[in-house]
Structure formats: C-alpha cells, structure tokens
Amino acid sequence: MRRRTFMLNVSAGLGAVAVSGTLWRDATAPSVTAGASPYGPLGPPDANGMALPAGFRGRIVARTGQTVGGLRWHPAPDGGACFAAGTGWIYVSNSEVPLTGGVSAIRFRADGSVERAYRILDGTNLNCAGGATPWGTWLSCEETFRGRVYETDPQGVRAAVYRAAMGRFKHEAAACDPDRRCVYLTEDESDGCFYRFTPNTWGDLSSGRLDVLCGTGEAVEWRPVPDPNPTAIQRQTRHQVGAARHFSGGEGCHYAAGVCYFTAKGDRKVWAYDAVRQRLTSVYDGGGTLDGVDNITGTAAGDLYVAEDGGNMEINVITPDGVVAPIMRLSGQDGSEITGPAFSPDGTRLYFSSQRGTSGSVTGGITYEVTGPFRR
C-alpha cells in the first residue's frame, strides 16, 4: 500500500454530513429514562424481520458474500458513515475480520439506487469502528492489540494512509471536534481510556499530540501520552499515565455542539464529555430499553441514535428532552450485533448492519437501509 499524505478537499461533494444542531449543550443534564418514542411504537416485524414505527420502511442493501454494485460484500460489516457525493452519497463500512478486514463503500444515486461498490482499504486487521472527518475522509480503526488508524478516501481515488501519530492501541471509534481541532478516540479494553489527538495542522493527521483523559470526578483534564507507539507490553498507552480515567469497553463516539458522546459497553453507559467546560458526566446509565450500548450517531435535530451489541437487537433514540426509546428492532438475530448506524446527507435514510445476521457467523452479515420521517 502506498503511504502518501491526503490532499485536503473540503468541497461539499466530498464532505461528510456536519451535525451542528441542538444536542445537549449542557452535558450535566440528568440521565435519560425510558419513554414514548417521538415516532410512536414499533410495529410487527416485516418480511426481513425488522420492526419499525408507522411511516417507516426498511430494505436489505447488501449481504456478506453476495454481489452489490459489482463488489462481493465483505464479512462482519461494522462501523460506517455516509458522505455526500455529487447528487448522491456514499456509505462506507468496515469489516471486522482478521488480516483481510479493510473497508468497502457503496455509492448511491440520488434516487437511492446503488450505482457501484468498491474497496477503499485492504489487508488490515479487525477494522471495527472509526469516524468521518470534516474534510471528507473516513478513519478506519483496528480493534486489535496495538491496532492502527487508517485514513481512507470514500471516493476510492486516493490510497489509504496509516496515521501512526494517532497511537497504537485497541482502537474503536473516532470523532472529530472542528471547534478545538482535535479527534477523540475510544479504546475497547476492559480498562480502556478516552483519548484526544491534536494534529499539528488541522486537516493533516500525519503528526500531532496524543492525550489521555484524566480525573476521577466530573472535572477532568488531559495529559500527554509519553509513548503513543509503544513496543514493550508494559508500556501500553492506557497504562502510561497514572491519573488516566478508565472505561470498560469503549465503543462508539460522536461529537456535536461542544459535546463528545461515547459509549462503554461494560459500564452500560453513554458518556458525555463537555469540551467547553471540560466536564464528564453520563447521560444514560442503563435501566431503560437500551442494552449493550455500542455504535452511536446523531442528527441536527439533537437526537442520538445508539445501536445495541446483542440486547434485543435494537437501535434506540435518545432525545434532548431525556427520553430513550427503540426506533428499530431485528428479530431472529440473537447471535449478532447492530453496527455502523449512519444517516444519508439529507437525513431521510438510516444505514446500519447486523454484523452476523441470522446465522450468527461473520459470513452472515446484512446491511440495511431504513427510510422515513426522521427528525432533522
């Protein structure tokens, strides 16, 4: 694979959808509770085993091992994002399998039909989640010992680049903060940390500083990681700073309006880091309809959407007024998890995958689309 720096492209045609709405600006808001969904109750499962509210409909876009847009769809589809592309859009999807993981992309026409599909990263290891950048690239993260971050081109034009400065650890997800010009990173370890990478030049991730979140209460601070690329086992990034805050199984990560939301499946919490006040609180502590918190995304309307790893295979909405409720449920897929939730640029279509589908195997992955009157 060629190693060369991406040229910045911030045109609308390549840019990921910006979320700048009214997500809870006060990250000290009380934890949410189960309540009525803004879309109403779920109906019975459709022909694909998908239960949706009235006015919504779903379809299968791709299946592992089957051809979509000229490409054989990858196994174990995981983290994903949507990018504007001309009059249509692109959905990128990681493959969480060893050695051959990588990333695939599906390009959609304006009417939602598939134009073509192609690979944008090959030969990498357990690509789990990641994050979109404001300059229109996809950060694909390896969830493995000393995992790496690759910056990829959703258009499939430029070669992917390994971003060594972002550290070697069991990477999960990434979320860009354009206000402070940094990238937040989660770590899927039982004692994982929450990181912040600040590039020397915004838009160029080839060099910069990796910090780790520290503190035990709501007031937190950042301290530099001395060795972001450790070679000795005892020097793993999460163990290098004694005051580092630890989270059980860091998962999805999403930034909007001064707050970075991230999930920890072992803690069963959705955390909120208020980047303005440098305060950390949890906005969901379990006890509602949401279980197995995993990938997370949001909309300009201020809603968060959280996918379940297991549980009863739901995607739940968390509203700014403190309500959590299911907006989609898959039946007959108890051996799977929901991954890669992402909205199309116009906010009318939600894409996601069932990583192991009805078979419970990485060869049974299914990628879906839901359309309907989502709040935007």
N, C-alpha and C positions, 0 to 999 in steps of 0.2 A: 504494500500500500504506500502510495506517495505521501510524504509528510511536507505539506506546504500550507502557509497561512491563508485563511479565507480572506478574500477581499470583501469589505463591508458592502452590504446592499440593503438599504433601508427603504426601498421603494415599497409601495403598497402591494405590488404583485408578489413580493417575497416575504412580507412581514407577517408574523403571527398575529392573531387577534389580540388587541390590547384590552385588558379588563381594568376599567378605571371608575367603576361605579361606586355604589354606596355600601360596600361591605363594612362590617362593624368597625368604625374608626376608633371606637373605644374598646380596646381589647380586654378591658376589665369587666365587660358585660357579664351577667350571670350565665351559668351553664344552661344549655337549652334543654327542653323537655319534649316528650312525645306529644303530638297534637295532630290536628287535621291538616292534611296536605293542601297547599294552595291550588292543586289540580284536582282535588277530590279523591275518592277511594280508588284502589286498583280494581279492575275488572277481572273476569276469569282469564286463564291463560289462552293465548291464541294458538294457531297451528304450530308455531315454533316454541311453545312453552313459555311465552313472555306475557306477563300480566302488566297492563298499563291502564292509566286513567282514561276516562271517556275523552274522545277527541284526539288521542294519540295512536299512532300505528308503528309497527316495527317490521324490519326485514333483515334477512341474513345477507351480508355483503361478501363474506369470504369464509372458507373453511380450510383448515390445515390440510395440505396435500392435494387440494383441488385448485384448478387454474382460475385466476381472476385477472382480467386485463392483460393476459399474456404471461402472467407470472404464477408459478406454483406457490401458494401461500404458505408461510413459514409455520413451524410448530410453536406451541406455547406463546401465543401473542400476549404481550404485556403492555407496558407504558406506551402512551400515544399522545399525539397533539395534531391540531389542524392548522393549516397555513393557507392564506389566500394565494391564488394562482390564476391570474387573468380573470376571466369571468367565472371560473370555478374555484376549486380548492383541493388541497392535498391532505390526506390523513396518513401520518407515519405511525408505525407500530414496531416495537421491539420484539425480539424473540428470546425468551428466557431459557435457552438450552446451552449446554457447554460446548465450547470450541467452535461451533458454527453459528452462534446466535445472530448477531447483527441486527439490521433494521430493514424493513420493507416499506414501500409507500404506494398508496393508491391515489391516482389523480381523478377527480370527478369533474364532469361538465356542469354547466350552470343548472341543468335540469336534474342533477343528482345521479345521472347515469355514469358508469365507470368508463373513463377514456383509456387508461392504461395503468399498469402496475409495474414496479421495478425495485431493485435493491439499491440501497444507499450506503450500506455498511455490511461487510462480510468478515468472517474469520475471527470474531470476538467472542467473549465468554459470558454467558448468563446475563444478557442485556435485559435489565428489569425495568426500571422507570427512567426518568430523565426530566427534561424541561425544554420549552421553547425560549428562544432569545428574542429581544426586540428587533434584532437585525435579520431575522428570518432563518435562523439555523435551529437544528434540533440537537440537544445534548443527550447522548445515549450513555447510560451509566451501567457499568458491570457490577452485579451483586455477587462478588466473589472475593476471596482473600486477596488483598492488595489490588482490588478492582480499579479500573481506569475510567476516565470520562473521554468520550469521543465527540467532537463537534462535526455534525453531518449536514449535508445540503439536501433539503426536502425535494428540490428540483432534480436531483440526481446528476447535476452538471459537474460539481467540484468534488474532488476526493475528500474523504473524511480525514480528520486530523486528531491525533491523540493529544489531549491537553494535560501534560504532565504536571503543570503548576497547580492544578486543582486537587492534587493529592492522590495517594494510593491507599484506599480502604474499601470496605464493603459498601460501595455506593448504592444508593437507592434513587432518590429523586433530586431535582434541581428546580429552583425558581428564581428568576431574575428580578432584581429590585432596581428599576431605572432611576429612581429618585436618589438613592445613595450609591448607585453604580456598583452594585455587587451582586453575587449569586449565592443564594442559600442552598445548602446541601444536607440531605439526611443520610443516616448510616443504619443499615439493617443488621444490627448486632443486639444481643440481649442487654448490653451495656453501651449501646451506640451513643454517638454525640450528634450535635447540631452544629454545622459549620457555616462560615461565611468566607467566600473567596472574593477578594477585591483586586481586579486586574489593574495593572499599571496604566493601561489605556482602555477606556470603556469601548467595548466592541472588539477588542483583541484579547483573547484569553490565553495567549502564549506565555504570559508572565504576570506575577502578582503575588499577593499575600493570602495565606490560608489562616483563618482564625477559628477558634472553637468557643462556643457559648459557655460561660462560667457563672456560678452562683447557685444558691440553694433556695432562695425565695422568689418573689415576683420581680424584684430588681436584679437585673443581670448585666453582665459585661462581656466583652470579647477580649480574648488573649491570643497571641500568635502561637501557631503550632510550630515548634522548633524545627521539626524534620517532616515535611509533608510527604516525602517519598522514602519511607524507612526501609531498610534492608534487614535489620535484626528484628526477630519476632517480638522481643520485649519492648521495642520502640514503636509499636503501633500507634497511630495518630491519637486514638481515643484514650491512650494511657500516658501521653507525654506531658499533659498539663494537669497537675493535681486538683485544681479547682474546677475542672471541666464538669458540666452538667451531663448526666447520663439518662438515656431514654431507652425503654425496652422495645426494640424492633421498630426503628424509624422507617416510615413508609412515604406516603405522598406528601407533596409540598406545593403550595400555591400562594402567590403574592398578589395583593391588591390594596390600593388606597392606604399605604403605610403600614400594613399588617401582613406578616407571613404566617400562613396557616400550615401546620404539618401534623401528620398522624403518627401514632405509635401503637402498633397492634398489641404488644404485650401489656402496655398501660391501658389499652382500650380508651384512648383519649384523642381528641382533636385539640391540639395546642395552638395558641395564638401568640406570636411574637410581635409586639408593638414596637416597630423600628424607630418611631419618633420618640417615645418615652423610654425605650429600652426596658420594657417590662414583659414578662412571660406569664400567661395565665392559660387555663384550659377552658375551652368553650363547650366541650362535650366530654362527660365523664362516664359514659355508659348509662345503662338503666332505661334507655329508650328503645326504639325499633332498630337502631343501627348497631350491628355487631361486627367484629372482625375488621375494624377500620383500616383502610388501605389507600388506594389512589384517590386523589382529590382534585377537583377543578372548581371553577366559579364562573359567574356571569356578571355582566354590567348591572344587572338588577340588584346585585348584592347577595344572591343565593350561592351557597356552597353545595356541591354535589360530591358525596362520598361513596365510593364503591366498597363492597364487602369482600374480604378474603374468607370464603366459607360463609358462616352465618346461615341465613336462608336465601343467599344469593340475590341481594337487593342493591339498588342504588338509592340512597336516601338524600333528600334535600334538607339542608339546614338554612332556615330563613333568618334575615336580620332581626326579626322580632322574637327569635328564640324558640322556634318550632322545628322539630325533626320529624320527618315522615317519609315513607317509601314512595318513590315515583316509578319504580320498575322492579319486577321480581321474576327470576327464572326458575322454573320447576324442573325436576328430574335431573339436576346437575349438582348433586350434593358433594361430589368429589372434585369440584372446580373452585375457581375464584373469579371475581369480576375485575377486569383490568382496563387501563387506558381510556377512561372517560374523557371526551373532548368534544367541544361544540364547533360546528361549522362557522365560518366567519359571520354569517348573518344571524346566528343563534337559533336557528329553527331545527337543526339536526344534531342529535347527540350520538356520537360513535363510542363504542366500547367493545370489549371482547370477553368471552368466557374462556379462560386460558386452557382448560382441559375438557370443556364441553360435557356431553352426556356420557362419554366413555371414561372420564376420569384420567385420561392419558394425555401427554403432551402432544400426541398426534391427533387429538380430537378437538383442537381449538376452533372457536367460532367467533367471527367478528360481526357485530350488529350495527344497525342504524335505527334510531327512533326519531320520528318527526312528529311535531305537534306544536301547540301554542305555549312554548316555554316563555317564561317571563324574561324579558331582555332589557 
